[in-house]
């Protein structure tokens, strides 16, 4: 297989939700930084090799902002992660301030408090699924566990009323939609208005949650713009559940499509779950695109000259399957000797919620292996419904098992 001389059009078609397009392997070898056209129809550079993706994630010559946002290439027609964000002149300082504000929210103390509730929640979800299975014989693990757990956790961390979960989940789905055009941007505006209402409802009696923390900070620091604070709350609520939902689903698929993988976890859940989680994070980056960055100056890298203002799509999926970094890179192997991956990013933008995501995945996979050792897919992977959103993943996860 060779690379077409014409500019490639993203996304590259993949065989199924667990495998990448074979062309990624060719790109890593022959053109690790290649010119592409984004789904929005704009020019960009696709970065596929581990070394370059890792470098660019931590390189301050690349950022999320653009000096002329209206002229910047856009990655998609969705209303999240679609184009430049932030102020070009103050991006680095703004990001450092937000990290300082958010770090206490993801402290060990708060994570322990969430963890105490997490196991109880998972047991409750599984109790309901077991009861439903006795009647129906097949249950949807996405609807019954993979989706509600991360939603419940991020709601508790941010201080979002649990009765609002269906509303914000619907807004998140629409905001990340890649096939609904202007409706995605309307959802973003609706999400913003919802968050303004929640912020103002909290203001008279602030609690110990992330939104309350940010309201306090914004009240004390006039340079912390109100609209910026609200957008940050929206972003946290979206990102705090979206990718974990998808990785639970993809992790279950990786485990159940090869029986020996599942049986190994069932034989020793406590001893194997950490390695399983890291391998899910390596192979299970959802979505068909990548992280968007813009060059702040002209840069020469991997034999390519990237001009100031150019857009780059950093493919975490492709980087995490680089055969020069991982042995049998396409194989799901929790026992592999390589322990690094870019599933949580790298550098200054390393995912601040990594500890929460890891905890959720550990609790879920441990509980499934312990309580449902005969768990099996009830539908072929190729026929599963895939979500038409920027972050991808499956919209259903039908499973079954032998009842006791």
C-alpha positions in Angstrom: 0.0 0.0 0.0 1.3 3.5 -0.8 0.2 7.0 0.0 -1.8 8.8 -2.6 -0.1 11.9 -3.9 -3.2 13.9 -3.4 -4.1 15.3 0.0 -5.7 12.7 2.2 -9.2 13.3 3.5 -10.0 12.6 7.1 -11.3 10.5 8.7 -9.5 7.5 7.4 -12.0 4.6 7.2 -11.4 1.9 9.8 -12.4 -1.8 9.5 -14.3 -1.7 12.8 -14.4 0.2 16.1 -11.4 -1.7 17.5 -9.0 -1.4 14.5 -7.5 1.6 12.7 -7.2 2.1 9.0 -4.2 0.1 7.6 -3.0 3.4 6.0 -1.8 4.7 9.4 1.0 2.1 9.4 2.1 3.4 6.0 1.9 7.0 7.2 4.0 6.4 10.3 6.7 4.8 8.1 6.7 7.0 5.0 5.1 10.4 6.0 4.7 10.8 9.8 3.6 14.4 9.2 1.3 14.4 6.1 -0.9 17.0 4.5 -4.6 16.2 4.9 -8.0 17.7 4.5 -10.1 17.8 7.6 -13.8 16.7 7.7 -14.6 20.5 7.8 -12.8 20.8 4.4 -9.7 22.7 5.7 -6.0 21.9 5.3 -4.0 20.5 8.2 -1.1 18.2 9.0 -1.8 14.7 10.3 0.9 13.5 12.8 1.0 9.7 13.3 4.3 8.6 14.7 4.8 8.3 18.4 8.0 10.4 18.6 6.5 13.4 16.8 3.1 13.2 18.6 4.8 13.1 22.0 7.1 15.9 21.1 4.4 18.2 19.7 2.1 17.6 22.7 4.8 19.1 25.0 6.3 21.7 22.6 5.4 25.3 23.5 5.7 26.3 19.8 2.3 24.7 19.3 -0.9 25.6 21.1 -4.7 25.5 21.0 -5.1 29.2 20.1 -4.6 31.0 16.8 -3.6 34.7 16.1 -6.5 34.9 13.6 -9.2 32.5 14.8 -11.6 33.3 12.0 -9.0 32.2 9.5 -7.9 29.1 11.3 -8.4 25.6 9.8 -11.2 23.7 11.6 -11.2 20.0 12.4 -14.9 19.3 12.0 -18.4 20.7 12.1 -18.9 19.6 15.7 -19.0 22.3 18.4 -16.3 21.0 20.6 -12.6 20.6 19.8 -13.4 21.9 16.4 -11.1 24.9 16.1 -8.9 27.3 18.1 -9.6 28.1 21.7 -8.2 30.6 24.1 -6.3 33.9 23.6 -3.2 33.7 21.5 -1.3 36.3 23.5 -2.1 34.8 26.9 -2.6 31.1 26.3 0.3 29.8 28.3 -0.4 32.0 31.3 -4.1 31.3 31.2 -3.5 27.5 31.1 -1.1 27.6 34.0 -3.6 29.5 36.1 -6.4 27.1 35.3 -4.2 24.1 36.2 -3.5 25.8 39.6 -7.2 26.3 40.1 -8.2 22.7 39.1 -5.4 20.7 40.8 -7.1 20.8 44.2 -10.3 19.6 42.7 -8.6 16.3 41.7 -6.7 16.0 44.9 -6.2 12.6 46.6 -8.7 13.6 49.3 -11.5 14.2 46.7 -10.6 11.1 44.7 -10.8 8.9 47.9 -14.2 10.3 48.7 -15.4 9.6 45.1 -13.9 6.1 45.2 -15.9 5.2 48.3 -19.1 6.0 46.4 -17.9 4.5 43.1 -17.8 0.9 44.2 -21.3 1.1 45.7 -22.6 2.7 42.5 -21.1 0.0 40.3 -22.5 -2.8 42.5 -25.9 -1.1 42.2 -25.7 -0.9 38.4 -24.7 -4.5 38.2 -27.6 -5.6 40.5 -30.0 -3.9 38.2 -28.4 -5.5 35.1 -28.5 -8.9 36.7 -32.2 -8.5 37.5 -33.0 -7.3 34.0 -31.0 -10.2 32.5 -33.2 -12.7 34.3 -36.1 -11.4 32.3 -34.6 -10.5 29.0 -31.5 -12.7 28.6 -29.5 -9.8 27.0 -28.7 -6.4 28.6 -27.0 -3.3 27.3 -23.9 -2.7 29.3 -23.5 0.8 27.7 -26.8 2.0 28.9 -26.7 0.2 32.2 -23.1 0.8 33.4 -20.6 2.3 30.9 -22.6 5.5 30.5 -24.2 6.2 33.9 -21.1 5.6 36.1 -18.8 8.3 34.6 -21.7 10.7 34.4 -22.5 10.2 38.1 -18.9 10.6 39.0 -18.3 13.9 37.2 -21.6 15.3 38.4 -20.5 14.6 42.0 -17.1 16.1 41.4 -18.4 19.3 39.7 -21.5 19.6 41.9 -24.0 19.1 39.1 -27.5 18.0 40.3 -28.1 14.3 39.5 -31.5 15.1 38.1 -29.8 17.1 35.3 -27.8 14.2 34.0 -30.0 13.3 31.1 -30.1 17.0 30.0 -26.4 17.6 30.0 -25.7 14.1 28.5 -28.1 15.0 25.6 -26.4 18.4 25.2 -22.9 16.7 25.2 -24.0 14.2 22.5 -25.4 16.9 20.3 -22.4 19.3 20.8 -20.0 16.5 19.7 -22.1 15.5 16.8 -20.3 15.4 13.5 -23.3 15.0 11.2 -25.8 17.5 12.5 -24.3 20.8 11.3 -25.6 24.0 13.0 -27.5 21.9 15.6 -24.2 21.1 17.3 -23.4 24.8 17.8 -26.9 25.4 19.0 -26.4 22.7 21.6 -23.1 24.4 22.7 -25.0 27.7 23.3 -27.7 25.8 25.2 -25.1 24.1 27.3 -23.5 27.5 28.1 -26.9 28.9 29.2 -27.5 25.8 31.4 -24.2 26.2 33.1 -24.7 30.0 33.7 -28.0 29.0 35.5 -26.2 26.4 37.6 -23.4 28.8 38.5 -25.8 31.5 39.6 -27.9 29.0 41.6 -24.8 27.9 43.5 -23.4 31.3 44.2 -25.5 32.1 47.3 -24.3 28.9 49.0 -21.1 27.5 47.6 -20.1 24.0 48.4 -17.0 21.7 48.2 -17.1 21.0 44.4 -15.3 22.1 41.3 -17.9 24.6 40.1 -18.0 26.3 43.6 -14.2 26.4 43.5 -14.2 28.2 40.2 -17.0 30.6 41.2 -14.9 31.6 44.3 -11.8 32.0 42.1 -13.6 34.1 39.6 -15.0 36.3 42.3 -11.5 36.9 43.8 -9.6 37.4 40.5 -11.1 40.0 38.0 -8.7 38.8 35.3 -10.5 35.4 35.4 -13.3 36.2 32.9 -16.8 35.1 33.8 -17.5 33.7 30.3 -14.1 31.9 30.4 -15.1 30.3 33.8 -18.5 29.1 32.4 -16.8 27.7 29.2 -14.3 25.8 31.5 -17.2 24.3 33.5 -18.9 23.2 30.3 -15.6 21.7 29.1 -15.0 19.8 32.3 -18.5 18.4 32.4 -18.2 17.2 28.8 -14.6 15.8 28.9 -15.1 14.4 32.4 -17.5 11.7 31.2 -17.3 11.4 27.5 -13.9 9.7 27.0 -14.4 7.4 30.0 -17.8 6.2 28.8 -16.1 5.3 25.5 -13.1 3.6 27.0 -15.3 1.3 29.2 -17.1 0.2 26.1 -14.0 -0.3 24.0 -12.2 -2.0 26.9 -15.0 -4.6 27.3 -14.9 -5.2 23.5 -11.1 -5.8 23.6 -11.5 -8.2 26.5 -14.5 -10.2 25.2 -13.4 -10.5 21.5 -10.5 -12.7 22.5 -11.7 -15.1 25.3 -8.3 -15.7 26.8 -8.0 -12.0 27.6 -11.2 -12.1 29.6 -10.4 -15.4 31.3 -7.0 -14.1 32.4 -8.7 -11.1 34.1 -11.3 -13.3 35.7 -8.6 -15.5 37.2 -6.9 -12.6 39.0 -8.9 -9.4 38.9 -6.9 -7.7 41.6 -3.6 -8.6 40.2 -4.3 -7.9 36.5 -6.7 -5.0 36.4 -4.1 -2.2 36.5 -2.3 -3.6 33.5 -5.6 -4.1 31.7 -6.6 -0.5 32.3 -3.3 0.8 30.9 -3.7 -1.3 27.8 -7.2 -0.1 27.3 -5.9 3.5 27.6 -3.2 2.7 25.0 -5.5 1.1 22.4 -8.8 2.6 23.3 -8.5 6.2 22.3 -11.9 6.9 20.9 -12.6 8.9 17.8 -11.2 8.9 14.3 -9.3 12.2 14.4 -6.9 13.4 17.1 -5.9 16.4 19.2 -5.9 19.8 17.4 -2.9 22.1 17.7 -1.7 25.3 15.8 1.9 26.3 15.1 2.8 29.5 16.8 5.9 30.0 14.6 7.5 28.3 11.6 8.9 24.9 12.6 10.9 22.3 10.7 10.2 18.7 11.9 10.5 15.3 10.4 11.5 16.8 7.1 8.4 19.0 6.9 8.2 22.8 7.2 5.1 23.7 9.3 4.2 27.4 8.9 2.9 29.6 11.7 -0.8 29.2 11.9 -0.9 25.8 10.3 -3.2 23.3 12.0 -2.0 19.9 13.1 -4.1 16.8 14.0 -2.1 14.7 16.5 -3.3 11.1 16.2 -3.1 9.5 19.6 -4.6 6.4 18.2 -1.8 6.0 15.6 1.0 7.0 18.0 -0.1 4.4 20.5 0.2 1.7 17.9 3.7 2.6 16.6 5.6 -0.6 16.0 8.9 1.2 16.7 7.7 1.8 20.3 5.5 -1.2 21.1 6.1 -4.9 20.3 3.1 -6.4 18.4 1.7 -2.9 18.6 -1.8 -3.8 17.2 -2.3 -6.6 19.8 -4.2 -6.0 23.1 -1.6 -7.4 25.6 -1.7 -6.2 29.2 1.5 -8.2 29.9 3.5 -6.1 27.4 6.8 -4.7 28.7 6.2 -1.2 27.4 4.3 0.7 30.0 4.1 4.2 28.4 1.3 5.5 26.3 -0.2 8.8 25.2 -3.8 8.0 26.2 -3.8 10.8 28.7 -1.7 13.2 26.5 1.7 14.5 27.5 3.3 17.6 28.8 1.5 20.7 30.1 -1.8 19.4 28.9 -1.6 15.9 30.4 -5.2 15.0 31.4 -5.9 16.5 34.8 -8.6 13.8 35.4 -6.3 10.9 34.7 -6.5 9.5 38.3 -10.3 9.7 38.2 -10.5 7.9 34.8 -8.1 5.2 36.0 -10.1 4.6 39.2 -13.3 4.3 37.3 -11.9 1.8 34.8 -10.3 -0.3 37.6 -13.5 -0.4 39.6 -15.6 -1.3 36.5 -13.4 -4.1 35.1 -12.7 -5.6 38.5 -16.4 -5.8 39.4 -17.3 -7.2 36.0 -14.7 -10.0 36.2 -15.7 -10.8 39.8 -19.5 -10.8 39.3 -20.0 -11.9 35.7 -17.1 -14.3 34.9 -19.1 -15.8 32.0 -19.8 -12.4 30.4 -20.1 -12.6 26.6 -20.9 -10.3 23.7 -24.4 -10.8 22.4 -23.7 -9.1 19.1 -20.9 -9.2 16.6 -18.5 -6.3 16.8 -18.9 -5.3 13.2 -22.7 -4.9 13.6 -22.5 -2.7 16.7 -23.9 0.8 16.4 -21.1 3.4 16.5 -21.7 6.9 17.8 -21.5 9.7 15.1 -19.6 12.1 17.4 -16.2 13.5 17.5 -15.2 11.2 20.3 -16.7 8.0 18.7 -17.2 4.9 20.7 -20.2 2.5 20.6 -23.8 3.5 21.2 -24.7 0.0 22.5 -23.0 -2.9 24.2 -25.3 -5.9 24.3 -24.0 -8.7 26.5 -25.2 -11.9 28.1 -24.0 -14.6 30.5 -25.2 -17.9 32.0 -27.5 -17.2 34.9 -26.6 -18.9 38.2 
